[in-house]
Amino acid sequence: MARYLLDTNILVYILLQELDSLSTETMNILEDYDNQLFTSSIVVIEVMQLFRIGKIKSKDFKTNNELYFGIEDRLNIKILPFAKEHANTLSKLKIQAGHNDPFDHSIISHAITEKMILVSSDKKFEAYTGQQLLFSFNKR
């Protein structure tokens, strides 16, 4: 049984039901009931902010509260809290040149600490595989 941590872009595609934006490999991960799907509380913060400012709109969720509870209850994606052990990993992360997104760094650190495979459409994450990041690129 594999454990996957879904990045913000993957969760947004799922929430917006834009499954055509997901690669065959990513769809296989999501559809395999033997896999465990997780996301970081950092991802949830990003998604709720996008929802709040109107950058994303959902047919299924009308409020941030519905969205928050729907991730676990309706989508069966467990939200993992970002804790001090993740911040410790973040403090040691060697930031790659040109990659200045602190949310990305936190999500990468979360995946490294939990030894989960991070699923993302962000190719910049590949640069962290030398730092023990397990990565599945959603190449579309």
N, C-alpha and C positions, 0 to 999 in steps of 0.2 A: 504494500500500500504506500503510494507516494503522497507527499504533502507539498502543496503548492501555495505560494503567497501571490495573490493577484495585485498587480500594480493599478494605479489610478485609471490609466487609459483602458485597461481590460475591464475593470468594474464599470466604467462609464459605458462601454460598448454593450455590456450585459444589461445594465439598467435601461438604456435607450433601445434595447432590442435590435441593435445594429450588428447582428451576428455575422453578416457578410464582411465585416471589418476584421474578423478573426480568421487566422490561418487554419488549415486543416489540422495541423498539429495541436494548436490551441483548442480547437473544438473537440478533438479527441481527448484532451486532458479534462475539459469541462464535462464531457458526456460519460466518462468512465467512472462508474459509481464506486469503484474501488479506491479512487483518489479522494483525498481530503482537501477541501478548498478553504483557504483562509485569506484574509486581508488585514492590513495593519490599521490601527486606529488613526495613523497619520494619513492613510489613503482616505478614510472616512471623513476626516476633517477637510481634506481637499475637495472631495465630492460634494459635501454639504455646502461648502463655500461656492462652488460652481453652481449648485442648485439655487442657493440663496440669491446670487447676483443675476440669475437668469441665463447663464451660459449653457446650462443643460436643463431640459424639461422632460419630465417623465409622465407617461400616460398612466402609470400604475401608482405613483406616489404624489400626493398633493402638498405635503409639508415635509420639512427636514426630519421631524420626528417619525413620520411614516417611513421615510427613506431609511433612516437609521435602523429602525426595528425590522424593516422589510429585508434588509441585507441578510440578516440571519434567519428570520422567520419564513420568508418567501423564497429567497434565493439560495438558502442553505449554505451561505458563506460565513464562516465563523470570524468574528472581529477579534483580533488579538491586541491587547493593550501594549503600548510602547512603554517600557519600564527602564529602570536604571541599568540593567545588564545590556540593553540595546544601546543606551546612551554611552556605555563604556566601549562597546564595539565602535560606535560612531566616533568617539574621541581618538581612536587608533586608525580610522579609515584614512588611507592616502587618497586625497581628492585628485581626480584626474583633471588635467589642464582643460579649461573651457567648459567644465561642468560645475556650475555654481549654484545648483538648486538644492537648498538645505532639506527640502521635503524628500527629494530623490535620495539624498545621502542617508536620511533616516530610514527610509524604506529598504534600501540596500543593507544597512546595518541590521535591521530587523530580520531580514532573510538570512543573513550570514549567521547571526546569533542563534536563530532557531533551526539552522541547517535545512532550510526549505528551498525549494526551487522557485525562484522569482520569475513570474510570467509577465512580460511587458512588450510593448511595441517600441520602447525607447532603446535604440541601438547603443546609446552611450553606456548603458549598464554592462555591456559586454566587457568593457575595459576593467571591470572590477572582479572578473573571474579569477584573476591571479591573486586575489585577496580572499579566496574561499567562497566567493559568490557562486551559487549554482543558478544557472540562468537558462530560461527558455524564451527565445526571441519570437514574438508574434510577427513573422515576416509575411506581409500581405502585398 
